[in-house]
Amino acid sequence: MGGGFDATGKRMALMPETETKRLFTALFPPAHILAGLAAAVAGLGQGLPARAIRWTRPEQIHLTLNFLGAIATARIPEIQSALSAACAGHRRHTVRVAGLGCFPNRSRPRIIWAGLAGDLRPVEDLKKAMDAGLLACGCVGEDRPFHAHLTAGRVSELNAAGRRQVAEALAREQERDFGEWEVGRMDLMQSVLSPQGAAYSVLQSIPLEDFPAQGPKAIPGDSAGAFRLPGQR
């Protein structure tokens, strides 16, 4: 039952536990990027033991902007308002997903990632605005540089031969082009951990603003309603 006793010997009532949710903010790539990554990691893991690398499920691959950790449920509306304000004025933008690599290095791979290329300033500016908005809510960001990437897998058990195989495969894939990604929204996500892995759910989805009216044209049938500048393919 628990609860303890006070100085008179009377049992003290249990304080109700504060309900929390494990939160992060992220950008999720479109289906054609995920398909290319799935094909690449299938080749990367060929010949390795099944438990050597824990591959990220395609639908969970994302670019993390902020990891908030355990947040009291009562504070979430305040955080959602701050994120909406932070995203206001930020436009949809195009990045390119290119190359496979790892942290910390190929000699000791721990995290397998796909990189982002092109003009990343819109992503960095969006993150800075979100950092400031979250800080005003009392959410302190991580004290490390921001490196935009998509985590494809985490190394679990690799012997020396396996590390050499992964290093060689990554060297071959460092220039691989997975295509363009039209970043059109930012998601506030809840992550629930279990022995089977994390389960994600969307708590808030904030669309980024469209391009100026005379700029891009919508392409009929393009996935997720993506936009392209005139002349882009």
C-alpha positions in Angstrom: 0.0 0.0 0.0 2.9 2.4 0.8 2.6 6.0 1.8 4.8 6.0 5.0 3.9 7.4 8.5 4.1 10.9 10.0 5.7 11.8 13.4 2.5 10.7 15.3 2.4 7.3 13.7 -0.5 8.1 11.4 -0.2 6.8 7.8 0.4 9.6 5.3 -1.7 9.6 2.2 0.0 8.9 -1.1 0.5 11.9 -3.3 -1.0 11.3 -6.7 1.6 10.7 -9.4 1.9 13.3 -12.1 0.9 11.8 -15.4 3.6 12.4 -18.0 4.1 11.7 -21.7 7.4 11.2 -23.5 7.5 13.8 -26.2 9.6 14.9 -29.2 9.2 17.1 -32.2 10.1 15.8 -35.7 9.9 16.0 -39.4 8.8 12.8 -41.2 10.0 12.1 -44.8 7.6 11.0 -47.6 7.1 7.5 -48.8 9.5 7.6 -51.7 12.4 8.5 -49.4 11.4 5.7 -47.0 11.3 3.2 -49.9 14.8 4.1 -51.0 16.2 3.9 -47.4 14.5 0.4 -47.0 16.3 -0.8 -50.1 19.6 0.6 -49.0 19.6 -0.9 -45.5 18.5 -4.2 -46.8 21.7 -4.4 -48.8 23.7 -3.0 -45.8 22.5 -5.7 -43.5 22.9 -8.6 -45.9 25.0 -11.3 -44.4 25.0 -9.9 -40.9 23.4 -11.7 -37.9 19.8 -10.8 -37.4 20.5 -9.0 -34.1 23.6 -7.1 -35.3 21.6 -3.9 -36.1 18.2 -2.8 -34.9 16.8 -1.2 -37.9 14.2 1.6 -37.5 10.8 0.7 -38.8 10.3 2.7 -42.0 7.2 4.5 -40.7 9.2 5.7 -37.7 12.1 7.2 -39.5 12.2 10.9 -38.8 14.4 14.0 -38.3 14.3 14.9 -34.6 14.2 18.6 -33.9 13.6 18.5 -30.1 13.6 15.7 -27.6 11.5 17.0 -24.7 11.5 13.8 -22.5 8.8 13.2 -19.9 6.4 16.1 -19.8 3.5 16.5 -17.4 0.2 16.1 -19.4 -1.1 19.3 -17.9 1.7 21.3 -19.6 1.1 19.9 -23.1 -1.4 22.6 -24.2 1.1 25.3 -23.3 3.8 23.5 -25.3 1.5 23.1 -28.3 0.7 26.8 -28.3 4.4 27.6 -28.1 5.2 25.4 -31.0 2.3 26.8 -33.1 3.7 30.3 -32.5 7.3 29.2 -33.3 6.3 27.6 -36.6 4.3 30.6 -37.8 6.0 32.3 -40.7 8.2 29.4 -41.6 7.6 28.2 -45.2 7.6 24.8 -46.8 11.1 24.0 -48.1 13.0 21.4 -50.1 15.9 19.3 -48.8 17.6 16.3 -50.3 18.3 13.0 -48.5 21.7 11.8 -49.6 24.3 9.4 -48.4 24.5 6.8 -45.6 26.9 7.3 -42.7 27.3 6.5 -39.0 28.1 8.0 -35.6 30.7 8.2 -34.2 32.8 6.8 -37.1 33.1 3.8 -39.4 35.6 2.1 -37.1 33.0 2.1 -34.2 29.6 2.4 -35.8 26.8 2.9 -33.3 24.1 4.8 -35.2 23.5 4.3 -38.9 22.0 7.4 -40.5 21.0 9.0 -43.8 22.2 12.5 -44.3 20.5 15.7 -45.5 21.9 17.9 -48.3 21.0 21.2 -50.0 20.1 24.4 -48.2 19.4 23.4 -44.6 19.0 26.9 -43.3 15.2 26.7 -43.3 15.4 23.5 -41.1 18.0 25.2 -38.8 15.9 28.4 -38.5 12.8 26.4 -37.7 14.6 24.5 -35.0 16.0 27.7 -33.5 12.5 29.2 -33.3 11.2 26.1 -31.7 14.1 25.9 -29.3 13.3 29.5 -28.1 9.6 28.8 -27.8 10.2 25.6 -25.8 12.8 27.3 -23.6 10.2 30.0 -22.7 8.0 27.1 -21.5 10.8 25.7 -19.3 11.9 23.0 -21.7 15.7 23.1 -21.8 17.2 21.7 -25.1 20.0 19.2 -25.5 23.5 20.7 -25.0 25.0 19.4 -28.3 25.2 20.6 -31.8 22.3 19.9 -34.2 23.2 17.5 -37.0 20.3 17.0 -39.3 20.0 13.2 -40.1 17.5 10.3 -40.3 18.4 7.4 -38.0 18.1 4.2 -40.0 19.5 1.8 -37.4 21.3 1.2 -34.1 24.2 -1.2 -33.8 23.6 -3.9 -31.2 26.1 -6.7 -31.6 28.9 -6.5 -34.2 32.2 -8.3 -34.1 35.3 -7.0 -35.9 34.4 -8.7 -39.2 30.9 -7.2 -39.0 32.2 -3.7 -38.3 34.5 -4.0 -41.4 31.6 -5.1 -43.5 29.4 -2.2 -42.4 32.3 0.3 -42.9 32.8 -0.9 -46.4 29.1 -0.8 -47.2 28.8 2.7 -45.8 31.7 3.8 -47.9 29.9 2.6 -51.0 26.7 4.3 -50.0 28.1 7.7 -49.0 27.1 9.4 -52.2 23.7 7.6 -52.7 20.9 10.0 -53.6 17.5 9.2 -52.1 15.7 12.2 -53.7 14.1 15.4 -52.7 11.8 15.9 -49.7 9.3 18.7 -49.5 9.1 19.6 -45.8 5.6 20.7 -45.3 4.7 20.1 -41.6 6.2 19.6 -38.1 4.8 17.0 -35.7 4.7 16.9 -31.9 5.0 13.2 -31.1 4.4 10.9 -28.1 6.7 7.9 -27.7 5.6 5.0 -25.6 8.4 2.5 -24.8 7.8 -1.2 -24.4 9.9 -4.4 -24.7 8.7 -4.6 -28.3 10.1 -1.1 -29.1 8.7 2.4 -29.2 5.2 3.2 -30.4 4.6 6.7 -31.8 1.4 8.8 -32.0 0.9 12.3 -33.2 -0.3 14.9 -30.6 -0.1 17.9 -32.9 0.7 18.4 -36.6 1.6 22.0 -37.7 1.6 22.7 -41.4 4.3 25.1 -42.7 3.2 28.0 -44.9 2.9 27.6 -48.6 5.2 29.3 -51.0 4.1 32.7 -52.3 1.0 32.5 -54.6 2.9 33.1 -57.8 5.8 30.7 -57.0 5.2 27.0 -57.2 2.4 25.0 -58.7 0.8 22.0 -57.1 1.5 18.8 -59.0 -1.7 16.7 -59.4 -1.2 13.3 -57.8 2.1 14.2 -56.1 2.4 12.4 -52.8 1.2 14.3 -49.7 0.2 17.3 -51.8 3.8 18.3 -52.3 4.8 21.5 -54.1 7.6 22.1 -56.6 9.1 25.3 -57.9 8.5 25.9 -61.6 11.1 24.0 -63.6 11.9 21.5 -60.8 11.4 17.8 -61.3 
